[in-house]
Amino acid sequence: MKSVLQNAGGLLLTMDLGKLAEDSKIGDSIAINGACLTIAELAGNLTTFQLSAETLTKSALGRLKPSSSVNVERAMKATDRFGGHFVQGHIDGTATIKAIKRTGQSVLRSSTATKDEFADMEFAASPELLSQMVVKGSVAVDGISLTIASRDERSFSVALIPETLKKTTLGTAKVGDVVNIETDIIVKTIKSQMESAFGGLPQEQPLTVERLRQLGF
């Protein structure tokens, strides 16, 4: 991150996109820590994004500083091969890293033994976000598509492989860090449709597994 400037409507973020800037143009969409942003200015590799008040409210981008590292991903082309789950770049909220357990595994490469680092990471999240998650389902954490390993009423956890730790900001993440969360669009859609099918549940009675049992499922 090169600079973070406050303006009347939100923030201006300027960063060096490196090779990603070579065939980028003003108006292109780029995901920064999972949030879909639009290129507003482009000067060589230096790219500026305008962040609205809504983006600052829903995401952790307002916490960025000039020295911050971020995850960057270009929008997928219509002609690209699709793999994994749909990530739209629409942040649903934030979560806080609650615990990190790092483990190592020895791997033999070209007769040389090396040790790869794995990690189990737990995140504290709001009931609203957790209600949109299922174990073995998908979630995007700072734009990184991950599989939910476990979930309870207050948190969820994921298992991170060495490649993810090497290529993303989760490799240097610390307990207490705030991250952007995008829950799976399929889970959100099903949840919304089921709530509508029951005529809309009261806010104090969200659609949960226990509530479904009470309704006869």
Number of C-alpha atoms within 10 A of each C-alpha: 17 15 15 21 12 12 11 7 11 16 19 17 22 21 19 17 18 11 9 13 16 10 7 18 15 13 13 14 20 22 20 20 27 28 29 21 21 19 18 17 15 19 10 12 15 15 23 23 22 20 20 15 13 10 21 14 14 17 24 21 23 18 11 14 14 13 10 13 15 19 16 18 18 14 13 11 8 7 6 7 7 10 6 8 16 15 21 17 22 20 24 17 19 21 23 19 20 18 15 16 10 12 11 12 10 10 12 9 8 6 7 7 10 12 12 14 17 19 19 15 21 22 24 21 19 15 13 11 18 17 19 23 20 19 14 13 17 24 24 24 21 29 27 21 19 19 18 18 17 16 19 14 11 12 19 22 22 21 18 18 14 15 12 17 17 12 10 18 16 20 17 9 15 14 13 13 13 20 23 24 28 26 26 21 17 14 16 14 12 12 17 14 13 14 15 11 10 10 9 14 13 9 7 6 9 16 19 12 11 10 12 11 9 9 9 6 8
